[in-house]
Amino acid sequence: MYLVSIWNLIFYLFLFFSVCCFLMGCFLVNLSLGVLFSWTIFSWGSTDVSFIFLFDWVSMMFLSFVLLISGSVFFYSGEYMEGELNMSRFIMLLAGFVGSMALLIMSPNLVSILLGWDGLGLVSYCLVIYYQNFKSLNAGTLTVLSNRVGDVFLLLAIVWMINFGDWSFVSWLGAGQSLIFVSLLVVLASLTKSAQIPFSAWLPAAMAAPTPVSSLVHSSTLVTAGVYLVIRLGWVYDFWLSEMLMILSVLTMFMAGLGACFEFDLKKIIALSTLSQLGLMMFSLSVGLVHLALFHLLMHALFKALLFMTAGCVIHSVKGWQDIRVMGNLMIYLPFMSSSFLISNLALAGMPFLAGFYSKDLILEMSLMSEMNLVSLVVLFLATGLTVCYTFRLIYYVVYRDYSMQGSVNLSDGSGVMVKSSLGLMLFSIFFGALTSWAVLEPSVVVLPVVLKNLTLSVCFLGLLTGLALPQVAYFYSKSFSLVEWVSGSMWFLPYISSQPLIKLPLETGSALYKLGDQGWLEYLGGQGTNFYFMKFSHYLGGAGANSLKSFVFLFSLLVTLFLLMS
């Protein structure tokens, strides 16, 4: 009873602050202004160390959605994590996760952004290994090490910005091309956090975390931090970096969509759909559609959180199974959750008048009016068709397929807490797309020929037919289809390249590379290795060869070289 009251209190608290932030964001977007708040935490002489927070419509809008989804996830966790040990630890980790994301959202300074960025990485590691088994440990290690690459890029950007005397966004105002190197470092950092190619392997691996954590991570916190950082630093669209961002984003979309069409793990399919949508956001940023990227980020947060919550209810009801081949007929067993699952999937596919439609369709139509190469445009629309394909494949397997689950399913929608938490997000996923588009987007007219205007609709219809036909083809041609599944569903072997490149090598070559690269470099360059080389060098100088002409010439040359370098 005590824990239930805590969940409810956190939910109502987050809901109140979410409404306040949303109203403030609507007020600020009408006035086109922002507010800087400085908090001095240390002062000595003429030196002040201050935290600066930026309250503008972008940060307030995104923070309101983060708080809304976080409150729903806390409320949902009260029933989903019922009976778990160390529940207080889980609450504190989730609170630290949301606090780190809030710090990153409101910071205009790269140093304080790094604090929130590192906080997200550290807490995500603790949450991925929450169940404490070898699979969770491997997934958590891959997650934290992949994100550390982005942390290094961000640290290098901070060091380079010392040249400009400021770490805040103000340094970029009017700077022109002088901060290209810092821009490259920040964009590379955002690629790692948003799991774009070649850093995509950690995102499906992070599904080892509990489902409420996955709902929070994939909707509005960890993976969206990189996209939000590029949205916030909106200066990357004027030079060659936008071309690199476009190519990587459309390849990520295509790779994730292809992998999801051949995956059977429910949570991994939804994780790959997140990867595909992140690629779409990065693509819209690469063509300069900043407001559309932010709008799609907000809408995606709503229906992706709902999708994970309903998937968690499905997994909860089928006693922990995640393989979609043992699911089916859930529209009979779990009617409300099936409706929520269907609505969230249709919003993901961009069906008309749901939340995803207002952002996805506008991004695709505006991209047809932008200057871009033909190959990227073709891959973009192929990836859009694949999104609809794996969405309807998932709906067929989980909701519609005639499959008897008697004896393996709890024939109820839960005690009501998970239903209530999903109900609010379901209503938002239906109605909030149109409402937010009036507040965020400027009125615009898209003028296209009839063929291009109907291109999105045609691609989605072909994807729908393919998604419904794919399970039948896989069933009747399972033997010849296995190779296609292995190649297409392996994320282009990125998980093997990221985590197991040396294991697949021959024994002699693999063990030698392992000892030299992974096991040996710290021994060679660390304290023990340095001590060994100094001892060996001193032994050489003081030993039998000390009086020889060869050692004298070597020592003399070494001293001359050092003198020239120092001078």
Backbone torsions as a table, in degrees:
resi	resn	phi	psi	omega
1	MET	NA	-37.6	179.5
2	TYR	-64.4	-42.8	-180.0
3	LEU	-67.8	-37.4	179.0
4	VAL	-61.8	-41.9	178.1
5	SER	-65.1	-34.7	176.4
6	ILE	-63.9	-46.6	179.1
7	TRP	-58.2	-45.5	-178.9
8	ASN	-64.4	-41.8	179.9
9	LEU	-61.8	-45.7	179.7
10	ILE	-62.6	-40.7	-179.3
11	PHE	-61.4	-49.7	-178.0
12	TYR	-67.3	-34.1	177.6
13	LEU	-65.3	-47.5	179.0
14	PHE	-64.4	-38.0	180.0
15	LEU	-64.1	-41.2	179.0
16	PHE	-62.4	-48.3	-179.6
17	PHE	-67.5	-31.0	177.5
18	SER	-64.4	-44.3	178.3
19	VAL	-64.0	-41.3	178.7
20	CYS	-62.0	-45.1	-180.0
21	CYS	-65.0	-38.3	-179.5
22	PHE	-66.2	-43.6	178.6
23	LEU	-64.5	-39.4	177.6
24	MET	-65.3	-39.0	177.7
25	GLY	-63.7	-42.0	177.1
26	CYS	-63.6	-37.7	179.0
27	PHE	-66.5	-42.3	-177.0
28	LEU	-73.1	-32.1	-179.6
29	VAL	-70.2	-29.8	176.5
30	ASN	-72.6	-33.0	-179.9
31	LEU	-89.1	-13.2	-178.9
32	SER	55.4	50.7	178.1
33	LEU	-142.9	168.4	177.0
34	GLY	-137.3	163.9	-177.2
35	VAL	-124.0	129.8	175.3
36	LEU	-101.9	129.4	178.9
37	PHE	-119.4	122.5	-177.9
38	SER	-107.5	132.9	179.8
39	TRP	-125.8	109.9	-178.7
40	THR	-80.6	121.0	-178.8
41	ILE	-106.0	-12.4	-179.4
42	PHE	-155.8	132.2	-179.9
43	SER	-139.9	130.4	179.1
44	TRP	-148.9	110.0	-177.4
45	GLY	66.8	-125.1	178.8
46	SER	-94.5	6.4	-176.7
47	THR	-101.3	127.5	175.9
48	ASP	-122.7	133.8	172.7
49	VAL	-110.3	115.9	-173.0
50	SER	-128.8	148.8	166.6
51	PHE	-94.6	133.0	178.2
52	ILE	-116.0	128.7	178.8
53	PHE	-115.5	137.4	-178.8
54	LEU	-108.3	119.2	176.8
55	PHE	-110.0	96.4	172.2
56	ASP	-128.1	-177.6	-171.9
57	TRP	-68.9	-29.5	179.4
58	VAL	-66.9	-50.8	-178.5
59	SER	-66.7	-38.1	-178.3
60	MET	-69.3	-41.3	178.2
61	MET	-62.4	-48.5	-177.4
62	PHE	-67.2	-39.7	179.3
63	LEU	-64.7	-35.7	178.0
64	SER	-63.7	-40.2	178.3
65	PHE	-69.5	-38.1	177.2
66	VAL	-61.6	-43.7	-179.3
67	LEU	-68.6	-39.2	178.2
68	LEU	-61.8	-48.3	-178.4
69	ILE	-69.6	-37.8	178.6
70	SER	-63.8	-42.3	176.8
71	GLY	-62.0	-41.5	177.3
72	SER	-64.1	-38.3	179.0
73	VAL	-68.1	-39.9	176.4
74	PHE	-61.7	-44.8	179.4
75	PHE	-63.0	-42.1	179.5
76	TYR	-64.9	-37.1	-176.9
77	SER	-67.3	-23.0	-179.6
78	GLY	-58.3	-34.5	177.2
79	GLU	-95.6	-39.3	-174.6
80	TYR	-65.7	-40.3	-177.6
81	MET	-94.6	18.6	-178.7
82	GLU	-63.1	131.2	-180.0
83	GLY	90.7	-4.5	179.1
84	GLU	-74.0	144.9	172.6
85	LEU	-77.6	160.0	177.8
86	ASN	56.3	44.8	-179.3
87	MET	-65.8	-35.0	179.0
88	SER	-62.8	-35.5	176.1
89	ARG	-63.2	-41.2	179.5
90	PHE	-63.0	-42.5	179.2
91	ILE	-62.3	-45.3	-178.4
92	MET	-66.3	-36.8	178.1
93	LEU	-65.8	-43.0	178.1
94	LEU	-63.8	-40.6	178.5
95	ALA	-64.2	-41.0	176.1
96	GLY	-63.5	-35.1	178.4
97	PHE	-64.0	-48.0	-179.7
98	VAL	-66.8	-39.3	178.6
99	GLY	-63.6	-40.6	177.4
100	SER	-63.2	-40.4	179.1
101	MET	-67.7	-38.4	178.2
102	ALA	-64.5	-39.3	177.0
103	LEU	-62.7	-41.6	179.4
104	LEU	-66.2	-37.8	-176.8
105	ILE	-67.4	-41.7	-172.2
106	MET	-92.4	2.4	-176.2
107	SER	-93.5	126.4	171.7
108	PRO	-95.4	9.9	-171.9
109	ASN	-121.0	133.7	-175.5
110	LEU	-64.8	-28.9	-179.7
111	VAL	-70.3	-47.5	177.8
112	SER	-70.8	-29.0	172.1
113	ILE	-61.6	-40.0	178.7
114	LEU	-62.7	-35.5	177.7
115	LEU	-62.7	-47.7	176.9
116	GLY	-66.7	-37.4	179.9
117	TRP	-62.8	-47.9	178.7
118	ASP	-69.4	-33.9	176.3
119	GLY	-62.3	-40.8	176.1
120	LEU	-61.8	-43.8	-179.2
121	GLY	-64.3	-43.1	-178.2
122	LEU	-67.7	-47.7	-178.3
123	VAL	-68.2	-34.4	177.4
124	SER	-63.2	-37.6	176.3
125	TYR	-62.3	-44.9	179.7
126	CYS	-63.4	-33.8	-178.9
127	LEU	-79.7	-35.0	179.2
128	VAL	-66.5	-36.0	179.7
129	ILE	-92.3	21.2	-174.1
130	TYR	-61.5	-37.4	-177.8
131	TYR	-81.7	-7.9	167.8
132	GLN	55.5	60.3	169.3
133	ASN	-134.2	177.1	-173.7
134	PHE	-67.0	-35.5	178.7
135	LYS	-64.6	-43.8	178.6
136	SER	-65.5	-37.6	179.2
137	LEU	-64.0	-44.7	178.7
138	ASN	-63.3	-43.4	179.5
139	ALA	-64.6	-42.5	179.5
140	GLY	-65.5	-38.7	178.5
141	THR	-64.6	-44.3	178.0
142	LEU	-62.9	-39.2	-179.8
143	THR	-64.3	-50.1	-173.9
144	VAL	-71.3	-34.7	179.8
145	LEU	-72.3	-37.0	176.2
146	SER	-64.3	-39.5	179.2
147	ASN	-72.5	-26.0	177.6
148	ARG	-65.6	-27.8	175.9
149	VAL	-61.4	-43.5	176.4
150	GLY	-65.4	-35.9	177.2
151	ASP	-62.1	-38.7	179.0
152	VAL	-64.7	-42.7	177.4
153	PHE	-60.8	-40.2	-179.9
154	LEU	-68.1	-37.6	175.9
155	LEU	-63.5	-41.8	177.2
156	LEU	-63.0	-38.4	177.3
157	ALA	-64.0	-38.5	178.0
158	ILE	-64.3	-43.1	179.3
159	VAL	-63.5	-42.4	-178.3
160	TRP	-67.4	-32.1	-178.4
161	MET	-74.1	-8.0	172.1
162	ILE	-59.0	-30.3	178.4
163	ASN	-61.5	-22.3	-175.9
164	PHE	-103.6	0.4	173.7
165	GLY	75.5	8.7	-178.4
166	ASP	-157.6	146.2	178.1
167	TRP	-106.2	3.1	-174.5
168	SER	-94.2	174.2	-179.7
169	PHE	-66.1	-18.8	-178.6
170	VAL	-60.4	-27.1	-179.0
171	SER	-62.1	-24.2	-177.7
172	TRP	-85.6	-15.0	-175.7
173	LEU	-67.9	117.1	179.1
174	GLY	74.6	10.8	-176.3
175	ALA	-81.3	-19.1	178.5
176	GLY	66.3	-128.9	-175.8
177	GLN	-91.6	8.3	-172.5
178	SER	-76.9	-12.4	-178.1
179	LEU	-116.8	33.0	-178.8
180	ILE	-63.6	-40.6	-177.9
181	PHE	-65.1	-41.8	177.4
182	VAL	-65.6	-38.4	177.4
183	SER	-60.5	-43.9	178.8
184	LEU	-61.3	-43.0	-179.4
185	LEU	-64.9	-42.6	-179.4
186	VAL	-67.3	-40.2	178.5
187	VAL	-66.2	-39.9	176.0
188	LEU	-62.9	-38.9	176.3
189	ALA	-62.6	-41.4	179.7
190	SER	-68.6	-30.0	176.9
191	LEU	-64.9	-38.0	179.1
192	THR	-69.6	-42.2	-177.9
193	LYS	-71.1	-32.5	179.2
194	SER	-94.1	8.4	169.8
195	ALA	59.7	37.7	173.8
196	GLN	-77.4	161.8	177.7
197	ILE	-57.5	133.7	6.7
198	PRO	-98.7	22.4	-177.0
199	PHE	-105.6	31.7	-170.9
200	SER	-87.7	-12.1	-168.4
201	ALA	-69.1	-27.4	-173.4
202	TRP	-75.2	-21.6	-172.8
203	LEU	-67.3	-51.1	175.2
204	PRO	-66.5	-29.5	179.4
205	ALA	-66.1	-30.1	-179.2
206	ALA	-69.1	-2.0	177.1
207	MET	-71.1	-3.2	174.7
208	ALA	-69.0	-13.2	178.2
209	ALA	-72.2	161.5	173.6
210	PRO	-58.4	152.4	-175.4
211	THR	-60.2	-39.4	174.6
212	PRO	-59.0	-36.0	176.6
213	VAL	-66.0	-42.9	177.9
214	SER	-60.4	-39.6	178.1
215	SER	-61.1	-41.1	-179.4
216	LEU	-73.9	-42.3	-177.1
217	VAL	-64.7	-44.9	-170.7
218	HIS	-88.0	-6.6	-179.1
219	SER	-101.7	-51.0	-167.3
220	SER	-141.2	3.2	-175.4
221	THR	-120.2	-91.0	-165.1
222	LEU	-60.9	-56.0	-172.5
223	VAL	-74.6	-21.4	178.9
224	THR	-86.2	-7.1	-178.5
225	ALA	-63.9	-40.2	179.3
226	GLY	-65.0	-42.6	178.1
227	VAL	-63.8	-42.0	-179.5
228	TYR	-64.7	-35.8	179.7
229	LEU	-64.9	-40.4	178.3
230	VAL	-71.0	-33.9	174.9
231	ILE	-63.6	-43.4	-177.2
232	ARG	-67.5	-40.3	178.7
233	LEU	-95.3	77.1	-169.4
234	GLY	-85.2	47.9	-177.0
235	TRP	-118.9	11.7	-171.6
236	VAL	-94.8	11.1	-170.1
237	TYR	-101.8	9.0	-172.9
238	ASP	-109.0	1.6	-177.4
239	PHE	-144.0	-167.1	-169.3
240	TRP	-62.4	-16.1	-177.9
241	LEU	-63.3	-31.5	-179.9
242	SER	-66.4	-34.1	176.6
243	GLU	-65.3	-43.3	177.6
244	MET	-61.5	-42.7	-179.5
245	LEU	-64.1	-38.1	179.8
246	MET	-65.4	-45.8	-177.8
247	ILE	-65.4	-46.3	-179.2
248	LEU	-64.7	-37.4	-176.6
249	SER	-70.4	-43.4	-179.5
250	VAL	-70.0	-34.0	174.9
251	LEU	-65.3	-38.9	177.6
252	THR	-64.6	-42.7	177.1
253	MET	-58.8	-47.6	-177.1
254	PHE	-66.7	-43.6	-179.8
255	MET	-63.6	-43.7	-179.3
256	ALA	-67.9	-41.1	178.5
257	GLY	-64.7	-40.2	178.3
258	LEU	-65.9	-40.6	178.8
259	GLY	-66.2	-38.4	-179.2
260	ALA	-68.6	-26.2	179.2
261	CYS	-70.6	-16.8	-177.9
262	PHE	-121.4	11.3	-179.6
263	GLU	-94.1	148.1	179.8
264	PHE	-116.9	-7.3	176.2
265	ASP	-83.2	122.3	-173.6
266	LEU	-58.7	-47.5	-177.3
267	LYS	-69.5	-33.8	179.1
268	LYS	-70.6	-33.1	175.7
269	ILE	-62.2	-44.0	179.8
270	ILE	-68.3	-35.2	177.0
271	ALA	-64.2	-41.6	178.2
272	LEU	-68.0	-31.3	174.5
273	SER	-66.1	-36.7	174.0
274	THR	-60.9	-43.0	178.9
275	LEU	-60.9	-40.0	178.6
276	SER	-64.5	-42.3	-179.7
277	GLN	-70.3	-33.4	174.3
278	LEU	-63.7	-38.0	175.0
279	GLY	-62.3	-38.2	177.7
280	LEU	-65.7	-38.8	177.3
281	MET	-64.5	-44.3	178.7
282	MET	-64.2	-36.1	177.3
283	PHE	-63.8	-44.6	179.9
284	SER	-64.2	-32.3	174.4
285	LEU	-67.9	-36.2	-177.7
286	SER	-67.8	-25.0	177.7
287	VAL	-99.7	9.4	172.5
288	GLY	88.3	10.7	-179.3
289	LEU	-90.3	72.6	-171.9
290	VAL	-69.6	-46.7	-179.1
291	HIS	-65.3	-36.1	177.6
292	LEU	-67.7	-37.3	177.1
293	ALA	-63.4	-43.3	177.4
294	LEU	-64.4	-41.2	179.4
295	PHE	-63.0	-43.7	178.6
296	HIS	-68.2	-33.1	176.3
297	LEU	-61.3	-42.8	179.7
298	LEU	-68.3	-45.4	-178.8
299	MET	-67.3	-39.2	178.5
300	HIS	-62.9	-35.7	178.7
301	ALA	-60.8	-38.6	-178.3
302	LEU	-67.1	-56.6	-173.4
303	PHE	-77.5	-21.9	177.1
304	LYS	-75.2	-37.6	174.2
305	ALA	-62.3	-42.0	177.5
306	LEU	-63.7	-40.4	-179.4
307	LEU	-63.5	-42.7	178.5
308	PHE	-68.7	-38.0	178.6
309	MET	-63.3	-45.6	179.1
310	THR	-68.0	-36.5	175.2
311	ALA	-63.1	-38.2	176.2
312	GLY	-64.0	-38.9	176.1
313	CYS	-64.3	-39.8	178.1
314	VAL	-63.4	-46.3	179.3
315	ILE	-63.4	-39.6	177.9
316	HIS	-61.5	-37.7	-175.1
317	SER	-78.8	-29.8	179.6
318	VAL	-96.9	26.0	170.6
319	LYS	62.8	39.4	171.6
320	GLY	94.1	-4.6	178.7
321	TRP	-70.2	141.9	176.6
322	GLN	-120.3	-3.3	-179.8
323	ASP	-80.4	121.5	-176.5
324	ILE	-70.3	-13.4	179.0
325	ARG	-73.4	-15.3	176.4
326	VAL	-102.9	14.3	178.1
327	MET	-112.8	167.9	177.7
328	GLY	152.4	158.5	176.6
329	ASN	61.4	24.6	-177.9
330	LEU	-69.2	-15.0	176.7
331	MET	-68.4	-17.7	175.5
332	ILE	-92.5	-43.3	-175.1
333	TYR	-77.8	-42.5	-176.3
334	LEU	-127.9	79.5	-172.0
335	PRO	-64.7	-44.3	-177.6
336	PHE	-69.4	-45.1	-179.7
337	MET	-65.6	-32.4	175.8
338	SER	-65.9	-38.7	177.4
339	SER	-64.4	-44.4	178.4
340	SER	-63.4	-42.0	179.3
341	PHE	-61.7	-42.0	-179.2
342	LEU	-66.5	-44.4	-178.4
343	ILE	-64.9	-43.5	-179.6
344	SER	-65.8	-37.1	177.9
345	ASN	-69.1	-39.5	178.1
346	LEU	-67.5	-36.3	175.2
347	ALA	-65.0	-38.2	176.7
348	LEU	-62.8	-40.1	-179.5
349	ALA	-74.8	-12.1	179.1
350	GLY	84.1	31.8	177.1
351	MET	-65.2	144.6	-173.0
352	PRO	-55.4	136.6	172.3
353	PHE	73.1	9.8	166.3
354	LEU	-97.4	175.8	-170.5
355	ALA	-61.9	-39.3	-176.6
356	GLY	-71.6	-22.3	-176.1
357	PHE	-66.1	-42.3	-173.1
358	TYR	-67.1	-26.6	179.5
359	SER	-95.7	-46.2	-175.3
360	LYS	-66.0	-46.8	-177.2
361	ASP	-64.0	-38.5	179.7
362	LEU	-69.3	-36.7	177.3
363	ILE	-63.0	-44.6	-178.8
364	LEU	-66.2	-40.7	-179.7
365	GLU	-70.3	-39.3	177.2
366	MET	-67.3	-32.2	177.3
367	SER	-66.6	-31.4	176.0
368	LEU	-67.9	-22.2	177.0
369	MET	-92.0	-5.2	-177.0
370	SER	-94.4	167.6	176.3
371	GLU	-88.2	114.8	178.6
372	MET	-155.7	160.6	-176.8
373	ASN	-77.3	158.8	-173.5
374	LEU	-67.6	-37.9	-177.7
375	VAL	-63.2	-44.3	178.2
376	SER	-62.1	-38.2	179.5
377	LEU	-66.0	-41.9	179.3
378	VAL	-65.7	-45.2	-179.8
379	VAL	-65.4	-35.4	177.9
380	LEU	-60.5	-46.6	-177.8
381	PHE	-75.5	-30.2	172.2
382	LEU	-62.5	-43.0	178.7
383	ALA	-65.2	-35.6	175.9
384	THR	-63.8	-42.2	175.6
385	GLY	-63.1	-37.8	178.1
386	LEU	-66.2	-32.7	176.6
387	THR	-59.6	-47.8	177.8
388	VAL	-65.8	-34.7	-178.9
389	CYS	-62.5	-54.5	-177.3
390	TYR	-72.2	-23.6	176.1
391	THR	-65.1	-48.8	-178.4
392	PHE	-75.8	-27.1	171.4
393	ARG	-62.1	-42.6	179.0
394	LEU	-66.6	-41.6	178.0
395	ILE	-62.2	-41.1	-180.0
396	TYR	-62.7	-47.2	-176.5
397	TYR	-67.0	-42.9	-169.7
398	VAL	-89.0	-41.9	-170.0
399	VAL	-99.8	-47.2	-164.9
400	TYR	-95.6	-33.8	-169.3
401	ARG	-58.2	136.6	-179.2
402	ASP	-78.7	94.3	-175.6
403	TYR	-140.8	128.7	-177.4
404	SER	-83.7	122.0	179.7
405	MET	-113.4	19.6	-179.9
406	GLN	-60.5	133.9	-180.0
407	GLY	90.3	-15.9	-179.3
408	SER	-119.6	12.9	-176.3
409	VAL	-139.8	142.1	171.6
410	ASN	-84.4	114.6	-170.9
411	LEU	-80.1	61.7	176.3
412	SER	-158.6	162.1	178.0
413	ASP	-89.8	16.0	-178.8
414	GLY	98.1	-176.1	-177.0
415	SER	-80.9	-7.6	176.1
416	GLY	122.0	-25.1	-177.9
417	VAL	-68.4	-46.3	178.9
418	MET	-65.7	-34.0	178.4
419	VAL	-66.4	-44.5	-179.4
420	LYS	-64.8	-41.7	-179.7
421	SER	-67.5	-31.6	177.8
422	SER	-78.2	-27.9	-176.6
423	LEU	-62.9	-44.1	-179.5
424	GLY	-62.0	-45.7	180.0
425	LEU	-67.6	-30.8	177.7
426	MET	-65.7	-42.2	177.4
427	LEU	-64.6	-40.0	177.3
428	PHE	-63.5	-39.8	-179.2
429	SER	-66.6	-24.3	179.4
430	ILE	-85.4	-47.4	-168.2
431	PHE	-103.1	-21.9	-166.7
432	PHE	-79.9	-14.4	178.1
433	GLY	-62.9	-49.3	179.5
434	ALA	-66.8	-41.8	-177.4
435	LEU	-64.0	-44.3	-178.5
436	THR	-71.7	-31.6	179.1
437	SER	-62.7	-32.6	177.0
438	TRP	-69.0	-32.0	-176.7
439	ALA	-84.7	-34.0	-170.2
440	VAL	-97.4	-43.5	-170.4
441	LEU	-90.1	145.1	172.8
442	GLU	-84.1	146.4	178.4
443	PRO	-60.0	133.2	-178.1
444	SER	-145.3	155.4	179.0
445	VAL	-117.0	126.5	178.5
446	VAL	-105.4	113.8	-178.6
447	VAL	-110.4	114.0	-177.9
448	LEU	-137.4	155.3	171.3
449	PRO	-63.0	162.6	-175.6
450	VAL	-61.5	-39.4	-177.8
451	VAL	-64.0	-46.6	-179.8
452	LEU	-70.9	-31.6	179.2
453	LYS	-65.5	-35.9	-179.4
454	ASN	-92.4	1.2	-177.0
455	LEU	-64.3	-44.8	-179.3
456	THR	-61.8	-44.8	179.9
457	LEU	-62.8	-40.8	-179.8
458	SER	-66.0	-43.3	179.8
459	VAL	-63.8	-40.8	179.2
460	CYS	-66.0	-38.4	179.3
461	PHE	-66.7	-41.6	175.6
462	LEU	-63.4	-38.9	176.3
463	GLY	-63.4	-38.0	177.3
464	LEU	-61.8	-48.0	179.9
465	LEU	-62.9	-40.6	179.3
466	THR	-65.7	-40.3	179.9
467	GLY	-64.2	-35.8	177.7
468	LEU	-77.6	-28.5	-179.7
469	ALA	-83.7	-23.3	-174.2
470	LEU	-61.0	-43.7	177.9
471	PRO	-61.8	-35.3	179.3
472	GLN	-68.3	-42.9	178.6
473	VAL	-63.3	-43.0	179.5
474	ALA	-64.7	-30.0	-179.2
475	TYR	-75.5	-45.6	-174.3
476	PHE	-82.0	-23.2	-179.2
477	TYR	-123.8	49.8	-172.4
478	SER	-66.1	-38.4	-177.0
479	LYS	-69.1	-48.0	179.9
480	SER	-75.6	-15.2	-177.8
481	PHE	-88.2	-14.4	-174.1
482	SER	-65.1	-38.9	179.7
483	LEU	-64.8	-41.3	178.3
484	VAL	-63.1	-41.6	178.2
485	GLU	-62.3	-41.8	-176.5
486	TRP	-66.8	-44.1	-177.8
487	VAL	-73.4	-45.3	-174.7
488	SER	-77.9	-31.4	-176.1
489	GLY	-91.9	7.1	-176.4
490	SER	-97.0	13.1	-177.2
491	MET	55.3	39.5	179.6
492	TRP	54.3	37.8	174.6
493	PHE	61.3	18.9	178.3
494	LEU	-63.4	-37.8	176.4
495	PRO	-60.3	-37.7	178.9
496	TYR	-70.0	-40.5	180.0
497	ILE	-66.6	-35.7	-176.5
498	SER	-77.5	-32.3	-170.7
499	SER	-122.7	-26.5	-172.7
500	GLN	-133.4	46.4	-178.1
501	PRO	-73.3	-29.5	-174.5
502	LEU	-87.3	-22.4	-176.9
503	ILE	-69.2	-32.8	-175.9
504	LYS	-81.7	-6.1	-180.0
505	LEU	-78.6	162.7	172.2
506	PRO	-56.5	158.2	-170.1
507	LEU	-61.1	-46.6	-176.2
508	GLU	-67.2	-48.3	-178.8
509	THR	-64.9	-44.7	-178.3
510	GLY	-63.4	-43.8	-178.8
511	SER	-67.7	-36.3	179.4
512	ALA	-66.4	-44.5	178.6
513	LEU	-66.0	-35.8	179.9
514	TYR	-64.7	-44.9	-179.2
515	LYS	-67.4	-38.2	-176.8
516	LEU	-75.7	-44.9	-171.8
517	GLY	-92.1	-51.8	-170.5
518	ASP	-90.9	-36.4	-176.0
519	GLN	-97.3	-27.1	-167.7
520	GLY	-97.9	-21.7	-170.1
521	TRP	-65.9	-37.5	-179.7
522	LEU	-71.4	-33.5	177.3
523	GLU	-67.8	-37.0	-178.8
524	TYR	-72.8	-42.1	-172.2
525	LEU	-98.3	-10.0	-179.9
526	GLY	-82.5	-165.0	-175.9
527	GLY	-64.0	-43.3	-178.3
528	GLN	-66.3	-43.4	-179.6
529	GLY	-66.8	-40.7	178.5
530	THR	-64.2	-41.2	177.4
531	ASN	-61.9	-40.2	179.6
532	PHE	-63.0	-44.6	-178.0
533	TYR	-69.3	-36.4	176.7
534	PHE	-65.6	-40.4	178.7
535	MET	-65.0	-41.3	179.6
536	LYS	-66.0	-40.1	179.8
537	PHE	-66.8	-43.4	179.5
538	SER	-67.4	-34.5	175.8
539	HIS	-64.8	-37.8	178.9
540	TYR	-66.5	-42.1	-178.4
541	LEU	-70.5	-35.9	-176.3
542	GLY	-96.9	2.2	-175.6
543	GLY	-92.4	-148.6	-174.0
544	ALA	-68.0	-26.2	-176.6
545	GLY	-91.4	8.9	-175.7
546	ALA	-68.4	-31.7	-176.7
547	ASN	-91.0	-1.5	-177.1
548	SER	-81.0	157.3	-180.0
549	LEU	-65.3	-34.3	-177.8
550	LYS	-63.4	-46.6	-178.9
551	SER	-69.0	-34.4	178.2
552	PHE	-64.3	-44.4	178.8
553	VAL	-63.4	-40.6	-180.0
554	PHE	-64.4	-45.0	-179.3
555	LEU	-65.9	-41.3	179.1
556	PHE	-63.6	-44.2	179.2
557	SER	-63.0	-39.8	179.7
558	LEU	-64.2	-42.6	179.7
559	LEU	-67.1	-39.6	177.4
560	VAL	-63.1	-42.2	179.6
561	THR	-62.7	-45.2	178.3
562	LEU	-62.2	-39.9	179.2
563	PHE	-63.5	-42.9	179.8
564	LEU	-66.3	-39.0	178.8
565	LEU	-65.4	-40.7	-177.9
566	MET	-72.9	-28.6	-178.9
567	SER	-82.6	NA	NA
